[in-house]
Structure formats: structure tokens, C-alpha cells
Amino acid sequence: MSLRCAQKLARLWAIVAERVAWEQPLVQLKRMRQWVLDAEYMLSGRWAQTGDVVSNATVGERLDAWRQELAKQSTDGTLSELEQACLTEFLQILANLRPHLVQCYDQQDFPRTNNELERSIRALKMQYRRVSGRKNWNS
């Protein structure tokens, strides 16, 4: 084997070793990300079939059942120490915010997100920056 080939092989082994070292943290991160995506899916109401009523009570029941399922998962010993700590924090935040998270479903004109407001503020800031020539619109 030539020297150049040996160097490339050594570099390839180094890259593979780095990948293997990140494999477990990446799996943990994907699992934790899925908790957030599941919460977003539950609160969005996309799970409802055509004709189902999406109300504060139904969303609250589904959210509470899902939280209990996660709480069981946090105590069954299948998660790493880091995942248990993150899940405990996540469940605590959900428990604290739970009354506020499920208020928008019974009121038709109440927005579920503030995305429209954020877009309008951004447009206003961009317009002001163009007019004033300043980078910071708060000055």
C-alpha cells in the first residue's frame, strides 16, 4: 500500500471514529426533538379527523394523556440520564403552561399562533430600516 493510500485510509478511519462517537448523542437528540414535534402536532389539532370537534376539552385530554405517557417513559429506565433530565424539565414546563396552551380552541377568532403578528412587525421594521437607512430600528 502506498503512503498516500495509507494516509487516506487513516483519515477515513478518523472520520468513521468521529461518526461513531456522535451516534448515541444524535439518537438522544432525535428522540428529544420528537417530543417537541409531538407536542406541536397535538396542539395544532391536525390529528382531528374530518367532522371531529377540536375543542379545549379534547385537546386538553389528548395532551394530558400524552404527558402521562411521557412521565411513565421517564421513570421506566429506558432513557439516559441526560434524556431523563431533559424530559423532566419538558414535562414541568408543559405542566406549568398547560392552562394557557389549550385556551384557543373554543374561540373562533382567537389565533393559535402569533405568526401573523410577528410577520407584520417584521414588515414594519424592514420598512422603517429602508426609510431611515438605519440598521437598528429601535434607535
C-alpha positions in Angstrom: 0.0 0.0 0.0 1.4 3.4 -0.9 1.9 6.2 1.6 -0.8 8.3 0.1 -3.3 5.4 0.3 -2.4 4.7 3.9 -2.9 8.4 4.8 -6.3 8.5 3.1 -7.3 5.2 4.9 -6.1 6.7 8.3 -8.2 9.8 7.6 -11.2 7.7 6.7 -10.9 5.7 9.9 -10.7 9.0 11.8 -13.9 10.3 10.2 -15.7 7.0 10.9 -14.5 7.1 14.5 -15.9 10.6 14.9 -19.2 9.5 13.4 -19.4 6.5 15.8 -18.7 8.9 18.8 -21.6 11.1 17.8 -24.0 8.2 17.1 -25.5 7.9 20.6 -25.9 11.7 21.3 -27.6 12.0 17.9 -30.1 9.3 18.7 -30.8 11.1 22.0 -31.2 14.4 20.3 -33.6 13.0 17.7 -35.7 11.4 20.5 -35.9 14.7 22.4 -36.7 16.6 19.2 -39.6 14.2 18.6 -41.1 15.1 21.9 -41.3 18.7 20.8 -42.7 17.8 17.4 -45.3 15.6 19.1 -46.4 18.4 21.4 -46.7 20.7 18.4 -48.7 18.2 16.5 -51.0 17.7 19.4 -51.6 21.4 19.9 -52.1 22.1 16.2 -55.2 19.9 16.0 -54.1 18.2 12.8 -54.8 14.9 14.4 -58.5 15.5 14.1 -60.5 13.6 11.5 -63.0 15.3 9.3 -66.0 16.1 11.3 -64.2 15.8 14.7 -64.7 18.7 17.1 -61.4 20.3 18.2 -62.2 22.0 21.5 -60.3 23.0 24.6 -61.5 19.8 26.3 -60.5 17.4 23.6 -57.1 18.9 23.1 -56.6 19.1 26.8 -57.5 15.4 27.2 -55.1 14.3 24.5 -52.3 16.5 25.8 -52.8 15.2 29.4 -52.8 11.5 28.2 -49.6 12.1 26.2 -47.9 13.8 29.1 -48.8 10.9 31.4 -47.3 8.5 28.8 -44.1 10.6 28.7 -44.0 10.6 32.5 -44.1 6.8 32.5 -41.4 6.7 30.0 -39.2 9.0 32.1 -39.4 6.5 35.0 -39.1 3.2 33.3 -35.3 3.3 33.0 -35.1 3.2 29.2 -33.8 6.8 28.9 -30.3 8.0 29.6 -29.6 10.4 32.5 -29.5 13.4 30.1 -32.8 12.4 28.5 -34.4 11.9 31.9 -33.3 15.4 33.0 -34.5 17.0 29.7 -37.8 15.1 29.8 -38.4 16.1 33.4 -37.8 19.7 32.5 -40.0 19.5 29.4 -42.9 17.9 31.4 -42.5 20.6 34.1 -42.8 23.3 31.5 -45.8 21.6 29.9 -47.5 21.3 33.3 -46.9 25.0 34.1 -48.1 26.2 30.7 -50.9 23.6 30.2 -53.8 26.0 31.2 -52.6 28.6 28.7 -51.9 26.1 25.9 -55.4 24.9 25.4 -57.5 28.1 25.6 -57.7 29.0 21.9 -59.8 26.1 20.5 -63.3 27.2 21.7 -62.9 30.7 20.4 -63.1 31.0 16.6 -61.4 34.4 16.2 -58.6 33.6 18.6 -55.4 32.8 16.8 -53.4 29.6 17.8 -50.1 31.3 17.0 -48.8 34.8 16.8 -47.1 34.2 13.4 -49.3 36.9 11.7 -48.4 39.5 14.3 -44.7 38.6 14.0 -44.8 38.9 10.2 -46.5 42.3 10.4 -43.9 43.6 13.0 -41.1 42.3 10.8 -42.5 44.1 7.7 -42.9 47.3 9.7 -39.2 47.0 10.9 -38.0 46.4 7.3 -39.9 49.4 6.0 -38.5 51.6 8.7 -35.0 50.5 8.0 -35.4 51.3 4.4 -36.8 54.8 5.1 -34.4 55.7 7.8 -31.3 53.9 6.5 -30.5 52.7 10.0 -29.6 49.1 10.8 -31.4 49.1 14.2 -34.9 50.3 14.1 -35.1 50.9 17.9 -32.6 53.8 17.9 
